[in-house]
Amino acid sequence: MPDPVSGAVVYRNGVRKRLFWLISFAILTVIAVVTDLLCGSGTLPWKVALDGLLHPQLSSAMVRVVMWDLRMPVTITAVLAGIGLGLAGSLMQTVLDNPLAEPFTLGISAAAGFGAALVIVFQTALVSWLPVGYLLTANAFIFSLATVLFIGFFASRRGLSVEMIVMLGIAVHFIFSALLGLAQYLADVDQLQSLVFWMMGSLQKSNWTQVGINATIILIIVPILLLLSWQVSALRGFGDQAQVLGISVAKLRMLLLVFSALLASAITATIGVVGFIGLVAPHVARMLVGEDQRFTQLMTMITGALLMTVASIVSKMLIPGVILPIGMVTSLLGVPFFVWLIFGRGSRRR
């Protein structure tokens, strides 16, 4: 008969280990955030930038503008984007039962790209009453969110399996990719440059309004997910069999799909297409803290924020005087992990 005392000791040791990784990565994220602020675009010396960050009232107006109006929204957007994309990837992998799924599996990136192309190339927006500066963001958000909601609604009505949902998402992806290609073909030189730059992802146009919108979405969704963490753990562990525990699997999958779509759509509409964060962060989190979603969700958010902030630092320091598109950097950082994941899983199966 199992010893309940030894079982309790093992559980406490496991909790301590998970807390250790959570705290360690949180500290690394804080360090990365400060570093990103200090090495932002511009020629401010580190000491001046640090004084402007810690004592803004004693700094010049120019330093305050650079640190708090230019650099701070960019860095906070990087943190929020990492949290949102990482969490969206984790939810997508759970819903689709696919370890290689990420926020763009269901055509989110292609739909957002076409929504942006309508504004850039054809000057057409679904919400023309918004200020000009927000038309592109709003169009990209509406198209990407509507795409995932359509797939989810269609799947729930037809009772499609997980594999069929993925196939439907791939079909939608190719449809919007073709439309996006048509928009690129019809664009002039300036329009094509703007569209390609947006498709590569960029943090540099972030502002406090976008920060507020993304932060609000995350602050609404995260507490709900934490409350549902045991149900998500059961879904990951037992799949459709989790219904024997009293869980409505179909409703839970749909809710997680909507949350994933909201997070990925809001982030993509703000900074453009950024890949691999949603793939890498959940896997790193699960390797460190396991499948208990009380810890995995928090670890995924912290890991995503850390990876995105490090990518932001690399984008500004890799080539002096040049800020690389953030999507390009995350892809370069994510490809080695992606290859390891594919070959690692293949070797373990053999």
Secondary structure, 3 states (H helix, E strand, C coil): CCCHHHHHHHHHHHHHHHHHHHHHHHHHHHHHHHHHHHCCCCCCCHHHHHHHHHCHHHCCHHHHHHHHHHHHHHHHHHHHHHHHHHHHHHHHHHHHCCCCCCCCCCCHHHHHHHHHHHHHCCCCCCCCCCCHHHHHHHHHHHHHHHHHHHHHHHHHHHCCCHHHHHHHHHHHHHHHHHHHHHHHHHCCHHHHHHHHHHHHCCCCCCCHHHHHHHHHHHHHHHHHHHHCHHHHHHHHHHHHHHHHHCCCHHHHHHHHHHHHHHHHHHHHHHHCCCCCHHHHHHHHHHHHHCCCHHHHHHHHHHHHHHHHHHHHHHHHHCECCECCCHHHHHHHHHHHHHHHHHHHHHHHHC
